[in-house]
Amino acid sequence: MSDDLQKALAGVRTDIDRIDGELLKLLNERARCAQRVGEIKVAHGEAGHIYRPEREAQVLRRLQEANPGPLPSENITFFFREVMSACLSLEEPLGIAFLGPLGTFSESAATKHFGHAARLSPQSSIDDVFREVESGHAQYAVVPVENSTEGAVGRTMDLLLGTQLKICGEVVVRIHQNLLSNETNLSAISKVYSHAQSLAQCHEWLNRMLPGAQRISVGSNAQAAQMASEEAGVAAIAGEAAAARYKLPRLAENIEDEPNNTTRFLVLGKHDAGQSGRDKTSLIMSAPNRTGALHELLLPLSSAGVSMCRLESRPARNALWEYVFYVDIEGHREEPAIKAALIELASRSAYLKTLGSYPVAVY
């Protein structure tokens, strides 16, 4: 290395060291402010509400809008989520229940939203995830609700009907599926383990590249990775988190059939969120069993100029051939137009439940 190059690098590295020192000072200053927020909440009897989804969303959106680069907004969001996670943990680490085991896309969604300072609590079923928060053993749940290629997650939707928990946030995770194995050649693979949805998401790739391999559905991608790490001639379809946890090489990457395969997760707690400026409201409703009833039921939304961004139907559990409808609308339930529309909806519907208002996912 030439002397000129060493001098040029030394000058830049001196600047980096100085900036790192300033960042360290500012991060601790921010942490002290967060502690002060906690003290103020305790003084005003709000000690149990340390996490404010709407405030976090507002901060992240403001930072994205102010970001001059060269760091992309996605990296800025990741960094500041981790800063906020660490600051919240100074008051109390948040307990987050999700569908386990560790290494699943649900874990990725939980850490994406709450950061690595949160206390993760993997559960064996979606039912257990709901119960963990309902019982107070965890403060929040992260559950999958829909996939862009495989559609709605029925068990989550059924449990939303009966729970007292509220939706207070959403997380969108881009799903990259990988073929993981200790084998070094596709020809050595005789079995492929994965969750049923992941097998379906990679159906065409498997037909082309591993037509003779047996496909075996298991409880989760992480379980599949664990099994593949222990057996010869076996591969698992799973994400990057499972590959890292079980130290499995990626024999093939991004094998999902749809390049934009994405899963949306809901964040559930015992409260919903205040207005953030860009929100959704989720509802469950049912209409009388007569012609045109659904159109009549949804009329208050269109009359108020409220945009509907999702409509799903599920069989009602208390009557044959009866259905309930899951509806997402743009805006917060406290906005005047939506508040008026919900009052009108309640008078028209046989059943109406507001699942919560929450900030639109910040990427």
N, C-alpha and C positions, 0 to 999 in steps of 0.2 A: 504494500500500500504506500503510495507516494506521500511525501510530506504535505503537499498542497491538499490532497484529498483528506488526510488526517486532520488538518487544520479546519477545513470546511465542515467536516462531520463534527468536530469538537465544538464548533460554534453552535451548530443546530442542536446538538445534544445538551449543551448548556441551557439553551432556550427551553428544551423539553423538561429538563430538571426543574427549572424555575417555574414553569407552568404547572408541573405536577405538584410542587409545593403550594402554589396558589390554590389549585383544585382541592388539595387535602384540607387546607384552612377553610375554604368555602363549604366543603362537604360537612365538616364538623360544625360550622356555623349554622348550616341548614338543619343538622340534626338537633342542635340546641333549640332552634325555633320550633321544631316538631315536638320536642319535649315540653316546651312552653304551651303549645296548643293542647297537649294532654293535660297539663296542670289546670288550664282554663276550663276545659271540659269537666274535670273533676269538681272544680269549684262551683260549677253551674249544674251539677247533677247529671252530666252527660258522659260519664266515664265509660259506659258500655258501647259507645258509638265512635270508636277510633278510626274506622274505615268509612270514608265517604266516597262512594263510586262517582258521584257527579263532579266532585271537586277534582278527583284524579283525572277524569276525562277532560275537564276544562284545562288543567295544567298541561297534559300531553298534547292536546290540540294547539294550545298557544305556542308551545315549544316547536311543534312541527311547522307552524306558520312562520315563526321567527327564524327557523333554521336556515342559515346562509350557505351551508355546505362547507367542505366537500363531503362530510358524513351524510349518508342518506337518512331520511326521516325514520325509517324502520330501525336503524341503529340508535338514533336519538331516543326513540320510544323505549327500546330495550334498556338502554343505560338508565334513563330516569325512572323506569319502573323498578329497577333494582335499587336505586337510591331511595325511592319512596318505601319500598319493602323493608330496607334496612332501618329507615327512620321509624316506621311503624313498629318494628320489632323491639325498639327501645322502650316502648310503652308495654306492648304485649304481643308476642308472636301470634299471628292469626292461624287458627287451626282450619285446614282445608281438607274436606273429604272428597274423594274421587274414586272412580272405578279403577281398581288396581288389577294386578300388582304393579310395583314400580317398573317403569320402562314403557308404559302405554302412552298412546296419544292423549289420554285424559290427564296423565301426569304432565305432559308437555303443555296442555292447555292451562292447567292449574299454575304452573310456574311462569308461563307467559303472562298471566293476568296478575298474579300475586307476588311474583319474584321468588328468589331462592331463600329468602329469610323466613318465609312462611313455614309453619309446621304441617307437613304433609301427612295425611291419614288415608292410605289406600284401603279400599273396601272390596269385598268379594262379589258384590252385586250392586246394581243401581238402587234396588230397594234399601240396601244397607247404607248407601250414600245418603239417601233422604233421612233415614232413621238417625244417623250419626249427628246430623244438624238439628233435627227435631228434638232429640234428647238433650241437646246442649253439649255434647262431647266435642263438637267442632262448631266453629262459627259460620262457615260457609261451605256450600257444596258446588262442585263443578261437574255437570252432567251433559253428555251428548244429546242433542235434540234433533239434528238433521244432517244428512250428508248430501252433497251436491249430486252424487251419482246414485246412491242407494236409497235416498228419501228419508222419511221421518224415522226416528227411533221410538218405536211404539211404547216400550215400557216406560220411558221417561214421560211421554205424553199422558199415559194412563195414571201415573203417580201424581202428576201435576193436578189432576182433577180432584184428588182427595186431600192433598197436603195443605197445611197452613203457611208453608214457606212462601216467600215472595221472590220473584225474579228481580235481582238488583244489578245485573250486568250480563254481558255476552262476550264470548271469545271466539274468534274465527282462526282456525288452524289449517294451514295448507298441508295436505296429506301426501307425503312422499313415501311410497312403499319400496322396501329393499328386500332382496333375497339374501338371507344371512345363512352362512354355513362355514364349518371348519373344512369342508371339502374345497378343492381348488378348481374343480371342473364340473360343469353342469351334467356331464354324462354319469357322474358318480351319485347323483341325487335320485333316490327311489321314492322318497316321501317328502311332502311339503306340509308343514303345520302352520295354521294361522286361524284367526277369528273368521267366522263365516263371512262377515262383511268384507274383510280384506281379501279373502279368496275370490269373492265376487268382483271386487274392484280390479283384480289382476287376471280375470278369467281368460281373456284373449291372449295375454302374454304367456300364460301357462300353457295354453293350447299350442302356441307356436314353439316355445322353447323347452317345455318339459311335458310333452304330450303323454308320456308313459308313467309319469310320477303320480303316486297316490296322493290325493288331497284330503287332509284330515282337519276338521274343524275343532278348535279348542276354545277355552273360555276367553282368552285374550292373546294379543300379539306378544306380550311380554312372556306369558306362559309358553307360547310357541318357541320363542327365542331360547328360553331356559331348556326346553326339551331338546332343541337342536344342538345346544352346546354340550349335551351329554350323550348324544347318539351319533354313530357313524352313518354316512349315507343319507343324512337328513338335512333339510333346510327349513327355514322359517321365513315367512313374510312379515316384516315388522318395520318400525321406524328407527330413526337414528338413536333415540334414547335407549331402546332395547339393545341395539347393537353395542352401544357403549357399556351398558350395565352388564351384559353377559359376555363381553369381549369376543364378539363374533365378527369375523371379516364380512364385508359386503361383496358377495359374489356377483351381484348385479344391482344397479341402482335405478331408482325412479321407474319401477316396472308397472305402475298403475296404468290402466287403459286410458283413462281420461286425464289429460295433462293439467287440468284445473281442479282436480279432485280436492274438495275442501269440506271440513266438518265444522259445524257451528255448535258451540257449547253454551249452556246457560249457567250463570252464577246465581245460586239461591241462598237466601239468608232469612232472618226473621224480620227484615225490613226491606222496602224497596228503596229507590233513590230519588233525590230531589231533581229539579230541572237542571240539565247541563247545557241546554241550548241546541242539542241534537239528540233526540231521544226516540225510543220506541215504547209502546204499551202493548202488552199481550193479554188476550182475553180468551175465555172459554164461554161458549153460549150454545143454547139449543133452541130450535124453532118448533112450533107446533107442526104436527105431521099432516100438512095439507099443501096443495099445489101453490107454488109461488111464495111459500113461507120464508125461505132463505132470502130471496130478493127483497121481500118486505122487511125482514129483520135487519138487513144491511143498509137499508135506505137512509137511516139517520146519519150514517158515516158519509155517504156521498153527498147528501144534502148539506152537511156542514163543511164540505170540502176537505175531508180527512182522507188521506191516502192509505189504502190497505196494501201491505207488502207481503202478506202470507195468509193463506187459507188452507187448512187441513181438516179433514173429517175423520172421526173415529167412532166405532160403534159404542153406543151407550151401554153401560154394564147392567142397567136395571130394567131394560125393555128390549124385546126382540125387534130387529129392524129399525131401531131408533138410533139417531146419531147426534154427537156433539161436535161443535166446530171450534177449531183453534184459529184465532185470528191475531195477526200482528198488524198494528197501525203505526204510522209515523206521528211522533209527537208525544207529549207527556200528559198524563191524566189530569193534571192541574191546569193545563191550558184551557181557556174559556170555551173554545169551540169543541174540544174533545170532552170536557166536563158536561157540556150540554148534550152532546151526542150520546154519552154513556147513560145519562138520565133517561133519554128517549129510548135507548136500547133496552134498558131495564124494564120499561113499561111494555115493550113488544115481545120480549123473549120469555120462553118458559123457564130458562135458567141463564144467569149471567154471573161470571166470576172474573174479576180483574186480577190477573196473576202478578202484575207489577209494571211499573214504568222504570226505565233504566237507560243509561247512555248507549248509543250505538257504538259498536266495537271500534276501538282506535287501533289501527294496524301499526 
